[in-house]
């Protein structure tokens, strides 16, 4: 297991376990489709290790602005 995933610092960095999982999945898909790693030393590392290192080095983050904008467009329920 990747040691960084045992530490809560990486979970707190992205805002929770769900967001971390989503970020890892999205970035791994980008790498599988031919995206280039954003870190220099990838020799002998799995794609998962590359993604975790990118998160730790703040090379990738979650863009919360899209979520916030989508919530503003939704109608608010009427109070009872």
Secondary structure as GFF3:
##gff-version 3
##sequence-region A 1 80
A	DSSP	three_ten_helix	3	6	.	.	.	ID=ss1
A	DSSP	alpha_helix	8	14	.	.	.	ID=ss2
A	DSSP	alpha_helix	17	32	.	.	.	ID=ss3
A	DSSP	alpha_helix	47	56	.	.	.	ID=ss4
A	DSSP	alpha_helix	64	73	.	.	.	ID=ss5
###
